[in-house]
């Protein structure tokens, strides 16, 4: 007998007819010999309606009272679904988050799960009952045991946390799409259904705006090894499986706030090439990385900084054994790139004495202080950061190779990691080079100009953002330096949620002068298009293909940031949808 946790979203339980359809599916699963825990969201647009009511009474309603109000939406659904299941002759019982033992932080409207004690759920399952659970809610661990809600994606989070606590055979999420597709089908109707995707790939796509699964839920599924499948509520099609390697055992205590970093890695055989002051026009990145791909130069990290005037800096890292070929390509392509626009100080910088150090972990998602902590650790060790590359589950920095051992020792000690991993020895992944394409139209670019080029500046700046609970994703440091009043400076840019842009600018401006920085500039007219695929590292030329496709569509790339399984390009917001369609088509994903 398998124990299965099913989750149904608001559209799946939107009215009485749909609730009856869910009840029939649940009963069929029980008759097939399974034990069932069913987690549900509020019906349809119930939550939106409750929020609207509260706003009619107050412009800033109490967060505690909002939790009390919004938790009622799921409670209506669990009662109705239990009634429908009982009507079909199957015993069922409805339980709130508190009744199933979901204990959270005392953070109203955005609590994280601390622990689950599902003894009551187990007892009802032994009695042969289907347990119907209100998602999105729990009870605070301290004080008066108030009702709390988990924020966006809370029902997904409740369901997978229960699956982990119960050691369920699988977590099934039923929604209004047939599974996980290669991109948003509302923009690209020919998007293709994936049969499977890795948890790391899903974490990246979910964090980039894919709405099917919330990153917090995928994080828990990965950390606790919960098999996960996304299926349609309206068909019996197999859907999409999210797969991940078997994790090391971990306690349920501190379920969502335990270790944020699981691994520290390093690579010592890296070399960096930076092309400074290349023209800021469509096609430049495509020409450069296309030439590198033709010479079979495998590129690791790529960053393109914010532009200054009509030029950009582009830097990339390669394996040391390829530095000769990479430098030859850069020197040969530079005159071509500068055709009709030759800056007076065009230059190619080559460094073959660098190392890459990285931290990674599914628990980094939504925790703005993790990157800042890494930067602070390196600064305290007197180590200057040359390049930064980020994703939702990994932050990598290039540093001088002589500093690598000290950096690894400091990172392992501060993040409480017992041993580091040499990423040179990472085996090739048998997976598609590109699994999916995502578009994020809710980003803004934040640039801090003329940042003094000394250890600790990135830690200071991003620590300020973290202290104000502002999350960021792509972080890019310019390669050229400018001497201002005798001090070498660099520009640093990052992308943040549009809703956080004004606050980010305000808090940084308050400290910029004291830190010796220049202006803080925000641009909200951007979009970020990204490709994700675990097989990228085994398929040279992926970046070149993406950049060339955008160039052919006359879409200029403003910024580039990469990780091992993701390449993100910032483009003009007005070209975002065209960029998504172009890249999706270029990789034959339709």
C-alpha positions, 0 to 999 in steps of 0.5 A: 500500500502506497501513501500518496499526498495529492495537492489541488489548486484553486482552479481544480476546486473552483466550484461544486462540480470540480470538487466532485471531480476531485472527490472521484479521483481521490476515491479511485486512488483509494480503491487502487490500494493507496492511502491518501492525504489531500491538500487543497487551496481556496476555491477559485478566486476566494483569496483575492475576494477576501483581500479585496474585502479587507482593503475596503475596510483598511488601507493597511490591515493587520497582518495577523488579522489577514492571516486569520481571514485568509486561512478561512478560504482553505477551510471552506474547501476542505469541508466541502471536499470531505463532504463530497468524498463521504458522499461517495462512500469513502470515509474522510476527515478535514483538518486545518494546518494547526490540526495536522501539526504544521508549526511555523515561525511567528511571521504573519503572511509569510511564515516558514515551516519549522516542524511537522508532527503528523501523528494525528494524520497517521492515526486517521490514515490507519483508520482508513480515512482520507485526510483532507488538509487545508494548505497555505496555513499553520500555527506559530511555534511561540506566543499564543499559537496564532494562525499563520499563512505561508505566503505565495505558493503556500499550499504547494509548500504545505503539501510537500512538507507533509509528504516529507514528514509522512515519508510518502511514496509520492507527491502529486500536484494537480493543476490546470496544465498537463504538466511542466512545459518548455515555456509559458504556453500562453506566450508560446502555444507550441510549448512542449510537455516535458516527461521529466525534469531535474529538481535543480532545473525546476528550481531555476525555472520556478525562480525565474517565474514558471508558475506551475511550482513554487521554488519553496516546494521544490526545495523541500522535495529536493532536500527530503527526496520526495518524488514529485509529479505534476499532472492535469486535474482534467485528464489521466495523462502521466504529467511531468516527474521532477527527479533528484538524487537521493539526499543525505538524511536530514531532520524535520526540525527547522524544515524550511529554515535549517541549512541554507548552504549544502556544499562548498565547491572550487575549481583551480584550473580556470583562466579569464578573458575580458574584452573591454569597451565592446560596442553595445549593439545586437550581435556582439555576444553572438559573434564572440561566443560563436567564434569560440564555439567553432574553435571548440572552446568550452566556456564556463562563466560569462558576465556582461556588465552594464554599459557605459556610453556605447560600450560594454565589458564581456568576460568569460572563464575557460579551462586553463588548457584552452587559454591559448585558443580562447585568447587567439579567438578574442584577439582575432574577433576584436577588430571585427567587433569594433568595426565602425566603432573603435574606442581609443582604449579597447583592450583584452585582459587575460588572467590565468591565475584565478580560481572559482569558489562556489556555495550551493544549496536549495535552501538559498532560495529567497534568503537574501543574506546568503550571498552577502554572507559569502562576500563578507566571509571572503572580505574578512579573509582579505580576498578580493572578488574578481567576478560574480555569477549567481543563480537561485541555488548557487553563487560563484566568485572568481578570485586569485588562485593563491587565495583559493585554499584560504577561501575554501577553509573560511567558507566551510567553517562559516557555513558549517560544511565538513568538506569541499568538492573539487568541481573539476571532477564533476561527471558529465550529465546525460540530459538535454542541453536546454530543458526550458526557457523562462521570461521574467518581466517583473525585474528591475536593474539596480546599478551601483556606480564607482564602487571602490575596488577593494575587499568587502565592498560587495559584502557591504552593499548586498548586506544592506539589501539583505538587512532590508529583506530585498532579494536579488538574483543576477549580480554582475561586476564590471571588468574595467576599473576607473580611477576616481580621486586616486581610487580604482573603482568598478560598477556593480549591477544586479536585478531585483523584483520591480516591487523592491527597486525603489526601496533598494535604491533608497537604502543604498543611496543612504549608504553609498556616499559613506562607502565611497560609491557613486550614483545608484541607478534603477532601470525598470524597462528590462526583461530577463530571458533565460535558458535552463538545462543540466546538460549545458556543461556537456554541450559547448556552444549553447551560449553562442546559439542563444546569443546568435538567435537574439542577434538575428532577431535584432535583440540587443543583450544588455547584461549576461549572467550564467551558472552551470545550468542557466544562462540569463540575458537582460534585454529591453522590456519591449523585446522580452516576449519576442526574445522568449519566442526566439530562444524557444524556437532556436533550441527546437523546443516546440 
